[in-house]
Amino acid sequence: MARVLNLSEWKVFTKILFPATLPYMLTGIRLSIGTAWLVIVAAEMLTGGVGIGFWVWDEWNNLNVEHIIIAIFVVGIVGLLLEQMLVMLAKRFSY
């Protein structure tokens, strides 16, 4: 159809290709952000130093269950907020 209408390559990209692939790209971004958040927390547990993962590991070693539960909720809430932000972004660009 683009050839019949004699559209330029830029118009084909911006009007046909990009809108068609945007939902799939946003889904990939959502999946990768979720995985990245889990990996960051796990890496902090292993390397030590600073961060929520280190805090969970340190509290585990100190047998402080209350702080471990708080940290689990913080990790979950941050993950949920990241997911909701990307869902709102995807809804904004849905066609």
C-alpha positions in Angstrom: 0.0 0.0 0.0 2.9 2.3 0.8 4.3 1.8 -2.7 0.9 2.4 -4.3 0.7 5.7 -2.4 4.3 6.5 -3.2 5.3 7.2 0.4 8.8 8.1 1.3 10.9 5.8 3.4 10.6 8.1 6.3 6.8 8.1 6.1 6.8 4.3 5.8 8.9 4.1 8.9 7.0 6.7 11.0 3.4 5.9 9.9 3.6 2.1 9.3 6.6 0.3 10.7 7.1 2.1 14.0 3.5 2.1 15.2 3.2 -1.6 14.3 6.3 -2.6 16.3 5.9 -0.2 19.3 3.7 -2.5 21.4 6.2 -5.4 21.0 9.1 -3.1 21.9 7.3 -1.9 25.0 6.6 -5.4 26.0 10.3 -6.3 25.6 11.2 -3.3 27.7 8.8 -4.3 30.5 10.2 -7.8 30.6 13.8 -6.6 30.6 13.2 -4.0 33.3 11.6 -6.7 35.6 14.5 -9.0 35.0 17.1 -6.3 35.5 15.5 -5.3 38.8 15.8 -8.9 40.0 19.4 -9.2 38.8 20.4 -6.0 40.5 19.0 -7.1 43.8 20.7 -10.5 43.5 24.0 -9.0 42.5 23.9 -6.7 45.5 23.4 -9.7 47.7 26.5 -11.4 46.2 28.9 -8.5 46.0 28.0 -6.7 49.2 28.5 -3.1 49.8 25.5 -0.9 49.4 21.9 -1.5 48.3 18.7 -3.3 49.1 20.1 -6.7 48.2 23.0 -6.2 50.6 20.6 -5.0 53.3 18.5 -8.2 52.9 21.6 -10.4 53.1 23.0 -8.5 56.1 19.7 -8.7 58.0 19.6 -12.5 57.1 23.0 -13.0 58.7 21.8 -11.0 61.7 18.6 -13.0 61.9 16.5 -9.9 61.9 13.3 -11.2 60.3 11.3 -8.0 60.6 13.8 -6.1 58.4 13.9 -8.9 55.9 10.1 -8.7 55.5 10.3 -4.9 55.1 13.0 -5.3 52.4 10.9 -7.9 50.6 8.0 -5.5 50.5 10.3 -2.6 49.3 11.7 -4.8 46.5 8.1 -5.8 45.5 6.8 -2.2 45.6 9.6 -0.9 43.5 9.1 -3.6 41.0 5.4 -2.9 40.9 6.0 0.8 40.4 8.4 0.1 37.5 5.8 -2.2 35.9 3.0 0.4 36.4 5.0 3.2 34.9 5.7 1.1 31.8 2.1 0.0 31.5 1.0 3.7 31.6 3.6 4.5 28.9 2.3 1.6 26.8 -1.3 2.8 27.2 -0.2 6.3 26.1 1.2 4.9 22.8 -1.5 2.3 22.1 -3.2 2.8 18.7 
